[in-house]
C-alpha cells in the first residue's frame, strides 16, 4: 500500500518537501467544458456492467450525503476514488477568487494581524494565491503594506521614483535606504514625464565619498531605452539583451513614461504561477475593511494604491451596514472586486449578492481560535454551509471562499469538492516565516503567537469593529482566543507542498481540474462516503509510538 499519489506512465516528477516552487510544474489552463472524467471512463463488458448495476452504487452523491448527515463537517465524510488516466502535472488548480479575478492556486490568506501582512501577501501572490492585508492597524500602516505588495513585482512601473538634475548623491543613498533600490531615472523636471537625461544605480555611487556631489557627475548617460507602445514581452527581450538592471520606456520626445526592472524578469522565471494584474503585471493584493464611517476614508486611500480586492470583514455579514458598503464600492470604485461576508445561509448570501458583491466568504464560528458558536450559539457547521451557499450562489455566477476549519490538506480538497472556489486559511499559514510576529521557544519548539480577531488582545487593538461593537464601550464580548503555532518553515516551501497535495487529491478522485470537480459534484458523478467516529480514528495515524511531523499540522496550546 502507498500513501503517495500516482505519477502516471510519463511522469518523472517526485514531489519533495525540499523542492523550490520553481520546480513544481506550471498549473495548466483547462477549459470549463472539460469532462475528462466522462470521456476517459473505462469501458466494461456487458457482464461486468450488469453486475455493477445489480450491485448498486458505492457511497452517496452530495445531495444524499447532506440529507443523510445533518450538520455536516469536514471530518464527517470522505471522497471515493475515481479513475486515474493522467499525472499530477496535468492537473489544473486554476480557479476564481472573485467573478473577474483568477488564481493559479485556490489559496487565500485570512485578514488577521498574526497572519496577513506585506511579507506573507507577497509570498502568497508569488505562489499563485492571494493575501488579504488585515486592518487592525492605522490607515497609513495598511496602505503602506498594500504599497509594498503592489511594488514588489512591477511589470511596467508607471510611477517610478525619479530625481532631477539638482539632486545629490545623498538623495540616491536616502532612497536606497528607504525603498531598498537605487536604479533611479534622472529627468530634467525630476518627475515622470520629464525628458530622460540619465540613470543612477548603486555601482555609480559605491566609491563616491562626497554625498553632496551632483548626480550629473555620476549618472550614466549612455542609456538603452524602449519606445512607448512596446509590449511587456518586447521590453523584456530588450532588457535581456542589454544586461542592464533597469529599462526606461520613453515617448517620441525622449520623455520618461515608465520603467521595467530586471528583478521582475527573474521573478517571472522563478514563480510561473504568480498572481499578477493582467495590465500592470503587479502582484495581486487584497485588503480588509470594516463598515464604520472611518472605513470609507480607509477605502479611498487603499484605492489610490490600486488594491485589487476589498474584503469587508465581519463575523456576521448580513447587515445593512455591509450592504451599504458593497453598493458604495461598486458605485465609486467599479474596478475593485468586493468579497462580502461572512455568511452561512442562502438568505444571507442573497442580500449581499443583491448589493453587488463579487464573491462570498463562508464560515461562522469554525476557526481554530474562534469561539462564536460557543459564546453566541450562532453559526453553522462548515461543510454544510459551503454546500448550501455555493449551490445558491452558483445560480448568480458568484464564487465562494471557504473560510475557517481548514486543518489539513484533505480539508482543502473537501471544501473545494462541496463547491468552494478557494479556501481561506489562518492557522495553516500562521507560524510560517513570512507571517508577522516574533519567534519564541516553548518546550523546545519554536513558535509564534496566533490569535483570533475576536480575542481580547485583538479587540483592545481595534478589531471589535468587525463584531459591530464600539471599541471604547464599557463591555466587550470576546469571540476568540489567543494561542501559539509551531514553526512551519518558509511559505515558499510550505505552499508548494499544499499545492501538490491538492493536485494528487484531484488525481485520486479522477478530476483534472477544480472545474471538473465542481461539474462532477453537480451531476452526481462525484461520490462521497460517511465516516463514523471509528472510521475517523481508523483514517488517522495509529498504533505507532512516535510520529515525525512535516509541519502540516497546526500545534495550538
N, C-alpha and C positions, 0 to 999 in steps of 0.2 A: 504493500500500500504506500502511496505517496501523497504528501500534503502540498506538493508543488503543482502549479498549472502546467498543462501540456504545451509544449513549444511548437508542435507541428512538424511536418516532414522536412521543410526547407528552412527551419529556423536554427540559427547559431547563437542566438542571444540568451544569455543566462543572467537573470536579474541578480543583483548583489546589493547589499546594504551599503557597500563602499563605492558604488558607481556614481560618477558625476552625472548630473541631469543631461548634459550634452550627449551622453552615451545612450540615453533612453530614446527609443525610436520616436520620430515625429508622429503626432496624432493625426491620422489621415482624415480627410473630409469624406463623409458618406452622404449621399442624397437622402432626403426624408422618405423617398419612395422605396428604399431598400427593404426587401422582405426575404433576406437570405435564409432565415430560419424556416421559411416555407419552401423556397426554391431548392434548397440543399437537403431537404428531408429525405432520408434513405427510403428506398422502395422495398417493401417486403412482399414475399409471395402470398398468394391467396390464403393459404392455410394459417400462416402467422397473423395476417391481418384479421382473419375471422376469430382466431384465438384471443387476440387483444381486444376485439370488440366485445366478445363474450366476457372477458375478464373484467372489463370496466377500466375507467381512467385511474391513474395514480394521483393522489393529492386533491387539491382544491384550486379552482380559479380564484381570482382576487375577490369577486363579489361573494362567493360562497365562504371564503376564508373570513371575511369581515362579519358575515352573518353568524358563522359558527363560533367566533371568538370575540365577544363583546369586550370593549376596552383594549384593543389590540396594541401591543408594544413590540419593539424590535425583537426582544428575546422570545416572543410567543410563536415565532414561525421561522421556517427555512424556505429557501428556493430549491425546487427539484432540478437536477441537472438536465441539460439538453444535449443535442448532438453537436459535436465539435468537428468543424471542417476548415478551420483557419487557425493561425497562430496569434499570440497576443499582440505582435507588431501590427497586425491588420485591424486591430480594434480601435475604433474612434471614440474618444471621450468628449468630443466637441458638443457643446450644449449652449443653451441660452440662460443668462443670468437675469436678463430683462427682455422685454419684447424686441429690442433692437440691438442688444449687445450680446455677442457670443464669446465664449471662452473655450480654450482647448482642454481645460480640466475643470470639473464641476466643484471647485473648492473655493469657499468664501470665508474670510476671517470675521469673527464676531467683533462688533464695535465695543470692546471692553478695554478699560485702561490698563489691564495687565496682559493684554493680548495684542491689540492693533494700534501700533504707531508707525512712523515712517519706515523704519528698517524692515519690519515684518511686511508692510504693504508692498514695498519694493520687491522683496523675495517672493511674495505671493504672485505678483504680476509676472515676474520673470519666469516662474514655473508654470504659468498658464492659468492661474486663478485670479483672484482679485482681493484686495484688502479694503476694509471699511474702517476709516480712521474714527476713533471714539471722540466724543465731545465733552468728556468730563474734564475740561480744561478751558482756558480762555479762548476767545475767538482767534486772537493773534497766534496762540500756540497751535491750534488746529489748522489754521491757514498755512502756517509755516511747514507743518508736516505734509500737507497736501502738496505744497510747492516743491518740497524735497522729492516726493514721488514723481511728480509730473516732469521735473527737470532731470531726473536720473537718466532717462533714455529719451533723447530729444527728437531724433529724426531731423526735420528742418527746425532749427531753433529760430523762431521768428522774433524773439525779443532778447537777443544776446546782450550781455553786458559789454559796453563799449567805452572807450576813453577818447578824449580829444588831444590835439597837439600840445596843449598846455599841461598835460598830465605828467607826473613824475614817476620815477621808478618805485618810490614808496607807495604810490597808488596801486601799482601792479601787485606788489607784495601784500598789501592790505586785502585786496580782492582774493588772492590765493589763500590767505589765512581764513577769511570769512566764508568763501564759496567753495574752496577746495580745488580750484583750477586757475590757470594763468594764461590760457590761449585767448588773448583779448584783441579784437579788432580796433584799430585806430582810425577814426574818421575826422574829417575837417570840422564837423559840428559836435563831435563827441557823442552822437546819438545814432540810432538806426535810421537809415535814410540819408545819411551824410555820405559824401564821397570817400571811398576807402583809400587810405594812403599807406597803411602798413599793418603789421601784426606784431604783438609782443608775446613771447612764451617764456617758459622757465629758463631754457638754455640761453636766452638773450640777456638775462639779468643775474644768472648764477654767480658770476665772478665780478659783478659790479659792486663796488664798495660805497659809492656815493648815492644815497637814497634820494637826493634832490636833483639828480641828473634827469634831463628831459627824456621822455620816451622817444623823441625824434632821434636821439643819439644812439639808441639801442635797438629800435624796431627793425624788423625785416621788411624791405620794400619790394623785393622781387617775389611777387605773390602768384600762386596758381589759383585761379578762381573758376567758378562755373557760372553760366549765364542764367538769369531769371527765366523761368519756364521749363527748366530741365526737370526730369522726374527724379525721385529719390534714388532709384536704381542707377540712373545715368550719373548722378552726382557721386554715388558710392563708387562707381567704376573709375571716375576721375581721381577720387581720393586714393583708391588702391594703387593707381599708377604713380601718383605724386609722392607717396610716402610721407605726407605731412600729417600733423595731428589735427588740424582744423582746415576746413574748406569753406571760404566765403562765397556767398551767392550774391552777384551784383546784377544790376539792370544795365540797360544800354548806355547810361550816363556814368557808369562806374560807381554807382551809389549802392551801399550795402543794404540788402533786403533780407538776408537770412544767413545762417551758419550751419555747418554739419561737423560733427565730432567723430574722430576715428574710433574712440572708445565705443561708440554706438555700433559700429560695424562688428567689433569683437563681441558685443552683447548679442547681436543678431546671430552670430555664429554659435555662441555657447548656449543660447537659450532659444531654440527654434520654436518653442510653444508659447513664447511670452505674449502677454495680453497687451495689445497696443491700440491706440486710436487709429482708425483707418486713414485719416488725412495727415495729422501731425506726427504720427508714429511715436507719440509719447506713451508712457506706460499708463494703463487704465487705473483709476483710483476712485474710490467712493468715500463718502463722509457721512457721519450720522449727525442728525439734529433732533431737537425736540419740537414742541408745539407752542412754546411760550412766545410772547411778543418779541423778546430778545433774539429768538431763533430766526425771525425774519431778517434781522440785521446780519446774523451769522451766515445765513443762506446767501445774502448778497455778496459778502466777502468771499465765500467759497466759490461762487460762480465766477468771480474775477480771476480765480486761479484755474479755471477750466476743469473743475471737478466733473467727472463723468456720471456719477451716480450719487443721488442723495437718498439716504435711508432714514426714514422717520422712525425714531427709536421709541417704542412704547411697549410696556409689558402687556397692555390690553389696547389694541389698535383701533377698535371700533368706537370712535369718538367723533363728535362734531369738530373738535379741535384738529384732529388729524385729517379729516376730510377737507376742511378749510385749507390746511397747509398743502395738501395734494393739489387742490384746484389752483392755489396761488402759484405753486411752482410751475405747473403746466401752462398757466396763462402768461407768466412773466419770464420763464426760462424754459421754453419748449424743447430746447436741445438737451436738457438734463433729464436722465431717466430717474424715475422715482420708485423706490421699493417701500411699500407700506406694510403695516402690521404692528404687532403680531396678532394673528388670528388663528382660530382652530375650528371655526364653523363656516358653513357655506353662506349663511346670512351675514356674518361679519365681513366675509370676502366680498359679497355683493355690494355692500355700502362703499367699500374702498375702490372697487372696480368702477362703480358709477362715478366716483370722484375723479377718476382718470389715472390711477396708478399703472405702472409698467411691470410690476412684479409684486408678489405677496410673500411675506415672511411668516412661516407657520411654526407654531410651538408656544406653549404657555405652561410654565412651571416644570419643565422636564430637564433643564440643565443640571449639571453635576453640582453646582453651587447655588441652585435656585430653590427657594422654599415656598413659592407662591401657592402651590397646591395644598401644602400643609397649613399655611397661615390663613389663606383666603378661601380655601375649599373651592377654588375655581380653576379651571383648566381642562385638559383632556389628554388621554394617553397619546403619545406622539404618532405611532404608526397609523391609527385610525384617523387622526387629524390630517395627516398628509394625504391619505387616500381620499377622504371626503372633500377637502378643499381643492385638491388637484382635479378631481373629477368635475367639480363645478367650474373652476377657473379655466379649464381646458376649452370650454364652450366659447370663451371670450378671448382665447389666444393669450392668456396671462400665465407666464411660468411661475412656479412657486419654489421657494427656498426652504428646505427643511432645517429648522433652527433648534438645536438642543437635543440632548440624549445620545449624541454620537460618541461612542466609547471605543470603537474598533473599526478596522477597515470593512468588516462584514456589515456593520450598521450603515455605512455609506452606501453599500450596494443595496441593502434593504430599503433605505429611504428612496433611492432612485427607482427601485422596482415598484414602488407604490405611487409613482407619478411625479416625484420631485425632479426638478431640472438641475438643481445644485444643492449642496449641503453647506450649512454654516457651522463652523467649528470654533469653540473657545478653549475648552480644556485640552483638546487634542493638539492645539498649537501653543498653548501656554507652556513654558519650560523649554522652548527652543531658544537657540542663541539669539535669534532676531527679536524675540518678544521682549518688551520692556521689563525692567526690574533688576535687582541686584541678586547675585548668587549667594547662598549660604549653605552650610552643611548641617544635616540633621541625621544622627545615627550613621554617619559615614557616607550619606547620599547627598549629592549636590542638588540643590533645589532652588526654585523661585517661588515667590508669592503669587497666588492666583485667587481672585476674589470676585464674587458676584456683584453686579451693578446695583443690586438691591441690598447689599451688605451695609452694615453700619459705617464702615470705613469709607466706602464709595459714596454713600449718601452725604456724609459730612463734607465731602469734596464737591458735591453738587448734583449727583446722579438722581436725587429724589424727584427731579422734574419728569423723568421717564415714567414715574408712577403717579403723575398728576398731583404731586404734593408740593407744597411750598417748603423750600429747604430751610426757611427761617421759622417755620411754625414750631410750636412747642412740642408736639408729639409726632414722631415719625415711626412708621411701621416697617420693620425690616422684612425683606422678602428674599434674602440671600445670606450667604456666609462667606468667610474668608478661609483659605487653606493654602496648601503648598502642592506643587507638582514637581516631579523629578526631571532632571536634565534629559532632554530628548535629542540633543545634538543640534546641528545646523538644519534649518529648514530646507536648505539646498540638498541635503541628504534625505531628510525625512519625507518631504512631499513626493519626490520621485518614487520612493518605496510605496507610499499610499497609492500613487498613480498606477504603479504596476500591479498592486493588489487588486485594484478595481478592474484593470484590463483582464487579469486572469479570472476574476469572478465572472465577468461578462462572457469570457470564453467558456467557462464551466456550464453556464446556462444556455450556451449556443447562440449568443447575441453579439453581433459585430459592432454595435453602437448603442448609445443611450436611446436614440430614436427607435431603433428596433426593439429595445427593451420595453419602451412605452407602448409601442404598437402591439407587441405580444401580450402585454398586460391587458390592453383594451379588447383584443379579440379572443381572449381566453386561452391563448397558446402557452402562456407562461403559467407554470403550476407551482403551488405552494404546499407546504405541509405544516400542520400544527405541531407544537412542541409541549410536551408535559414537563413538569418540574424535573422528573427523572431524565427526560430526553435532553434538557438543558444541561444537566450535570454530566451526562454522557458525552456531550459535544465539546466539553471543556477539557483542559489538561487534567489528568487524574492518575492516580496510582504511582506517582513519582515523588521523590523526596525533595528534589531541588530543581527549580525551573530557571533557566537562563533567559533573561528578558532582553529584547531587542528594541525597547523604547516605544513599542506600540501601545502599551497600556499606560493610562494616566494614574499616577500614585497620588492620592489625596489623603491628608491626615488632619 
